Amino acid sequence: MMTTTDATAPERRRRRGTYAKTEATRQAILDAALEVFSQSGYRAGSLRDIAMRVGMSEAGLLHHFRNKSALLEAVLEERDDRARALVPIESEDGAEVLRGLVSLAAHNASTPGVVELYTTLSAEATSSDHPAHGYFVRRYEYTRGNIERSFRTLRDEGRLRHGMTPRRAAITVVALMDGLQVQWLLDRDALDMAGELRALFASFVDIDWSVEQGAEQPA
């Protein structure tokens, strides 16, 4: 006799298969959106073009993302998820955060499409009516705040050089990272983003770069 568990097993497998297929489709859409928004910008990039790249109709795409703004938000959130995997931005270890930022800069050099999307959108989003305006305002505030906290920790450990404040250091780091990305996109042979960022850190904070990320103890 078939038990309740036996009867529901095929249904559970079917749901898992459907979920996996849906997630794969969503990821394909996000990848296509990344390409389109990077090449054309958010305003010029069309849902129709994105849908065509994944072999579906625009109506089919809207089944997964309710509108263009929701798709943009999902693309940006995925970028942030990948960045957080490299940068322990909320860590209490200031040196670990800075090493993570250098690792992120090195990783970005392997993902030019993501870098181009970010730089294009951050410029477009200075307009208050841009759908990503609020996102970038929040993101810069969050990033500056956490980097400033890291430099405060390093200052309290006696590792921040005289004349540099945690806030000024945070603003400088964010400005340098964004500026390096623009220069690198214009000429990828002109500079090493990770190397330049690390050199900046070395000019005003004492960090042992020879240790593995997460292994250093305060001096």
Long-range contacts (C-beta under 8 A, 24 or more apart in sequence): 22-64, 25-54, 25-56, 25-64, 26-64, 26-65, 26-74, 28-54, 29-54, 29-61, 29-64, 29-65, 29-71, 30-71, 30-74, 30-75, 30-78, 33-71, 33-72, 33-74, 33-75, 34-75, 34-113, 34-114, 34-117, 35-113, 37-72, 37-75, 37-117, 37-120, 37-121, 38-113, 38-114, 38-116, 38-117, 38-120, 39-116, 41-120, 41-121, 41-124, 42-68, 42-72, 42-120, 42-121, 42-124, 42-130, 42-131, 42-132, 43-124, 47-71, 68-131, 69-131, 72-121, 72-131, 72-132, 73-131, 73-132, 73-135, 75-117, 76-121, 76-132, 76-135, 79-114, 79-117, 79-118, 80-139, 82-114, 88-214, 89-143, 89-146, 89-147, 90-146, 91-150, 92-153, 93-153, 93-214, 93-216, 94-149, 94-150, 94-151, 94-152, 94-153, 94-154, 94-157, 94-159, 95-154, 95-159, 95-207, 95-208, 95-216, 96-213, 96-214, 96-216, 97-146, 97-147, 97-150, 98-150, 98-154, 98-201, 98-205, 98-207, 99-207, 99-209, 99-213, 100-213, 101-147, 101-173, 101-177, 101-197, 102-194, 102-197, 102-198, 102-201, 103-194, 103-213, 105-177, 105-180, 105-193, 105-194, 105-197, 106-193, 106-194, 108-181, 108-193, 109-184, 109-188, 109-192, 109-193, 109-194, 112-185, 112-188, 115-181, 115-184, 115-185, 116-185, 118-181, 119-178, 119-181, 119-182, 119-185, 122-178, 140-174, 143-174, 144-170, 144-171, 144-174, 145-170, 147-173, 147-174, 151-205, 154-205, 154-206, 154-207, 157-218, 157-219, 158-219, 159-205, 159-206, 159-207, 159-218, 159-219, 160-204, 160-205, 160-206, 161-203, 161-204, 161-205, 161-206, 163-204, 164-204, 164-205, 169-204, 169-205, 172-200, 173-197, 173-200, 173-201, 176-200
